[in-house]
Amino acid sequence: MHVYYIVCNHLYCLLKILLSKCRFYDRSQLHELHAVTIINLLLCRFESVPVGVFKTSHFLYHNHLKQFYNCVRGLRDDDASMGKKCIPSLRQKCEKGSSRVIKLITVRMEAISHVMKLLPEVYVIHLVRDPRGALLSQINVGQVDKSKISNESESHCSNLKKDVAVTKRDICFRRNFYRQRYEDLAREPLQQFSGLFEFVNLKFHQFVQNRIRSIAMAKGVVRRCLYCSDKGDAKAASQRWRSTAHFSTVTEIQKQCAGVMAELGYIQVNSTTHLKDTNVSLTLWEREREREREREREILIIHNRVLYADGYLSTNYTCMLTYVLYVNAFFDKRLV
């Protein structure tokens, strides 16, 4: 009953915010406010979205929003005129789309839980990254102070742990929810994206596959750009932190993040050699898959020998078919 009351109370606050015209909120309502903004964006109700959202680089400099950019630039900082003159064209473009996608970075899963309860048809992909790689990347771009890595690690992984806990707690995450590890996406872009497109019931068009090949599958080429998606060799880019990180920094992150790392399938490093050897995977799933591949090779060798020796094609073929089906089922497992 207690949980039910809390959930109803959150929904009451959320509906109250949705129906009100208030522009000032208490910080305790942050998750609800995030949820309201996301819902309004998904429903193309841009007049109800804080104007500041549309001034971010994601809106102003997107290739398909040049008309909107020119409109905003002409009005400078006149928010009232921007809402009347620029937002309507953006809403029309939004309403024409058959699918609407929002990429969120700092919003917590508590807010997403509210969204899923009010929009049960929404699909959610929770992209996670190894905390060590994520934090070291933030250090490189100046978002995190290296001298405060212990506190930063504790804060980062505390939020991540809460996110995982929310997805386990709330029943809404038992449908239309998919957790995707960044490292798996970087290692096998086409296979992983194929699974994501299948999850959201969208066709995996050839031009999308070609785009993925061009920006993520150029072997040995790592483009050093901070905020671009065109990394060249995505797998090499995802592991670059291992070659530059100090073992002491990594162990401090591991100390603060051990629990959530284990839950998400990340392996701790125990030496500088272990850290620097990028041939050794730091994700459990990849190691399990390698073991399955090795078993498959062994079975094939045994199968070929038996087939050559006794000639019982039908019996051996049936055994192999059963094994292959088992392997495919293992490969298709999703990390949730």
ABEGO torsion letter per residue (X at the ends): XAAAAAAAAAAAAAAAAAABABABBBAAAAAAAAAAAAAAAAAGBAAABBAAAAABAAAAABAAAAAAAAAAAAAEABAAAAAAAAAAAAAAAAAABABBBBBBAABBAAAAAAAAAABAABBBBBBBBBAAAAAAAAAAAGABBAAAAAAAAAAAAAAAAAAAAAAAABAAAABGBBBBBAAAAAABAAAAAAAAAAAAGBBBBAAAAAAAAAAAABBGBBBBBAABABAGBAAAAAAAAAAABBAAAAAAAAAAAAAAAAAAGBBBBABAAAAABAABBABAAAAAAAAAAAAAAAAAAAAAAAAAAAGBAAAAAAAAAAAAAAAAAAAABBBX
